[in-house]
Amino acid sequence: MSIDHQIVKKIAKLSKIKINQEEADIFSKELNSILKWIDELQEVNTDGVEPLQSVVSLELPKREDNVTDGNIRDEVIKNASISKYGCFVVPKVIE
């Protein structure tokens, strides 16, 4: 599949991006080189190769999932505006 400047202009229009003729020519060359590289990758024989998440077999350390309040309540509330009812005060955002 070959991408010419007309296809690039159509994609740009659908994306609501304004490009000129010179940019369309540049992008068409770049997209064609990407498609050529993808075709080269498809030629590689991957039979019997298991999919990988990473090239390094590394297991991340795990911790216990304990629910806590963080033990920093006073630090969190220190900079907050609190009403006389004990609620947080925030600016009105809806008129």
Short mmCIF file of the C-alpha atoms (twelve columns), coordinates in Angstrom:
data_MODEL
# 
_entry.id   MODEL 
# 
loop_
_atom_site.group_PDB 
_atom_site.id 
_atom_site.type_symbol 
_atom_site.label_atom_id 
_atom_site.label_alt_id 
_atom_site.label_comp_id 
_atom_site.label_asym_id 
_atom_site.label_seq_id 
_atom_site.Cartn_x 
_atom_site.Cartn_y 
_atom_site.Cartn_z 
_atom_site.pdbx_PDB_model_num 
ATOM 1  C CA . MET A 1  0.000   0.000   0.000  1 
ATOM 2  C CA . SER A 2  1.319   3.371   -0.969 1 
ATOM 3  C CA . ILE A 3  0.263   6.636   0.629  1 
ATOM 4  C CA . ASP A 4  0.307   9.694   -1.612 1 
ATOM 5  C CA . HIS A 5  -0.125  13.348  -0.705 1 
ATOM 6  C CA . GLN A 6  -3.884  13.189  -1.428 1 
ATOM 7  C CA . ILE A 7  -4.391  10.526  1.252  1 
ATOM 8  C CA . VAL A 8  -2.274  12.555  3.684  1 
ATOM 9  C CA . LYS A 9  -4.397  15.638  2.994  1 
ATOM 10 C CA . LYS A 10 -7.573  13.618  3.592  1 
ATOM 11 C CA . ILE A 11 -6.200  12.310  6.904  1 
ATOM 12 C CA . ALA A 12 -5.212  15.848  7.874  1 
ATOM 13 C CA . LYS A 13 -8.695  17.117  7.028  1 
ATOM 14 C CA . LEU A 14 -10.320 14.368  9.112  1 
ATOM 15 C CA . SER A 15 -7.936  15.233  11.954 1 
ATOM 16 C CA . LYS A 16 -8.670  18.947  11.504 1 
ATOM 17 C CA . ILE A 17 -4.995  19.679  10.902 1 
ATOM 18 C CA . LYS A 18 -4.083  22.269  8.292  1 
ATOM 19 C CA . ILE A 19 -1.102  21.286  6.128  1 
ATOM 20 C CA . ASN A 20 0.213   22.623  2.841  1 
ATOM 21 C CA . GLN A 21 1.325   20.686  -0.255 1 
ATOM 22 C CA . GLU A 22 4.989   20.581  0.790  1 
ATOM 23 C CA . GLU A 23 4.122   19.133  4.219  1 
ATOM 24 C CA . ALA A 24 1.782   16.588  2.611  1 
ATOM 25 C CA . ASP A 25 4.639   15.370  0.398  1 
ATOM 26 C CA . ILE A 26 6.985   15.078  3.384  1 
ATOM 27 C CA . PHE A 27 4.412   13.193  5.471  1 
ATOM 28 C CA . SER A 28 3.600   10.827  2.607  1 
ATOM 29 C CA . LYS A 29 7.294   9.901   2.298  1 
ATOM 30 C CA . GLU A 30 7.552   9.346   6.058  1 
ATOM 31 C CA . LEU A 31 4.396   7.215   6.179  1 
ATOM 32 C CA . ASN A 32 5.581   5.153   3.215  1 
ATOM 33 C CA . SER A 33 8.912   4.488   4.946  1 
ATOM 34 C CA . ILE A 34 7.037   3.386   8.093  1 
ATOM 35 C CA . LEU A 35 4.846   1.023   6.059  1 
ATOM 36 C CA . LYS A 36 7.954   -0.367  4.320  1 
ATOM 37 C CA . TRP A 37 9.523   -1.045  7.739  1 
ATOM 38 C CA . ILE A 38 6.319   -2.802  8.894  1 
ATOM 39 C CA . ASP A 39 6.455   -5.005  5.791  1 
ATOM 40 C CA . GLU A 40 10.045  -5.948  6.688  1 
ATOM 41 C CA . LEU A 41 8.964   -6.855  10.214 1 
ATOM 42 C CA . GLN A 42 6.187   -9.088  8.894  1 
ATOM 43 C CA . GLU A 43 8.776   -11.174 7.045  1 
ATOM 44 C CA . VAL A 44 10.412  -12.249 10.326 1 
ATOM 45 C CA . ASN A 45 9.563   -15.812 11.336 1 
ATOM 46 C CA . THR A 46 8.145   -15.757 14.868 1 
ATOM 47 C CA . ASP A 47 6.846   -19.321 15.037 1 
ATOM 48 C CA . GLY A 48 7.424   -20.809 18.473 1 
ATOM 49 C CA . VAL A 49 8.398   -17.485 20.039 1 
ATOM 50 C CA . GLU A 50 6.425   -16.730 23.179 1 
ATOM 51 C CA . PRO A 51 5.192   -13.163 23.671 1 
ATOM 52 C CA . LEU A 52 7.137   -11.128 26.223 1 
ATOM 53 C CA . GLN A 53 6.151   -8.365  28.582 1 
ATOM 54 C CA . SER A 54 9.778   -7.446  29.042 1 
ATOM 55 C CA . VAL A 55 13.146  -8.681  27.834 1 
ATOM 56 C CA . VAL A 56 14.248  -9.003  31.469 1 
ATOM 57 C CA . SER A 57 12.574  -11.674 33.567 1 
ATOM 58 C CA . LEU A 58 12.102  -9.646  36.695 1 
ATOM 59 C CA . GLU A 59 9.464   -10.000 39.353 1 
ATOM 60 C CA . LEU A 60 8.536   -6.824  41.143 1 
ATOM 61 C CA . PRO A 61 8.563   -6.802  44.928 1 
ATOM 62 C CA . LYS A 62 5.122   -7.000  46.486 1 
ATOM 63 C CA . ARG A 63 3.834   -5.612  49.729 1 
ATOM 64 C CA . GLU A 64 0.833   -6.476  51.819 1 
ATOM 65 C CA . ASP A 65 -2.317  -4.653  50.851 1 
ATOM 66 C CA . ASN A 66 -3.215  -3.001  54.149 1 
ATOM 67 C CA . VAL A 67 -5.801  -0.252  54.351 1 
ATOM 68 C CA . THR A 68 -4.495  2.709   56.343 1 
ATOM 69 C CA . ASP A 69 -5.288  6.384   56.578 1 
ATOM 70 C CA . GLY A 70 -1.635  7.259   56.041 1 
ATOM 71 C CA . ASN A 71 -1.260  8.523   59.602 1 
ATOM 72 C CA . ILE A 72 -0.865  12.117  58.334 1 
ATOM 73 C CA . ARG A 73 -4.374  13.486  58.964 1 
ATOM 74 C CA . ASP A 74 -3.129  16.648  60.652 1 
ATOM 75 C CA . GLU A 75 -0.701  17.434  57.810 1 
ATOM 76 C CA . VAL A 76 -3.450  16.981  55.211 1 
ATOM 77 C CA . ILE A 77 -5.905  19.213  57.058 1 
ATOM 78 C CA . LYS A 78 -3.326  21.867  58.029 1 
ATOM 79 C CA . ASN A 79 -3.669  23.855  54.765 1 
ATOM 80 C CA . ALA A 80 -7.375  23.207  54.206 1 
ATOM 81 C CA . SER A 81 -10.205 25.612  54.890 1 
ATOM 82 C CA . ILE A 82 -12.612 23.928  57.277 1 
ATOM 83 C CA . SER A 83 -16.114 25.159  58.010 1 
ATOM 84 C CA . LYS A 84 -17.546 25.300  61.495 1 
ATOM 85 C CA . TYR A 85 -19.304 21.997  60.726 1 
ATOM 86 C CA . GLY A 86 -16.017 20.165  60.146 1 
ATOM 87 C CA . CYS A 87 -16.352 20.002  56.331 1 
ATOM 88 C CA . PHE A 88 -13.865 21.125  53.705 1 
ATOM 89 C CA . VAL A 89 -14.660 24.503  52.146 1 
ATOM 90 C CA . VAL A 90 -14.202 24.729  48.367 1 
ATOM 91 C CA . PRO A 91 -14.954 27.563  45.949 1 
ATOM 92 C CA . LYS A 92 -18.293 27.500  44.166 1 
ATOM 93 C CA . VAL A 93 -17.867 26.210  40.596 1 
ATOM 94 C CA . ILE A 94 -21.478 26.138  39.404 1 
ATOM 95 C CA . GLU A 95 -23.517 29.290  38.992 1 
# 
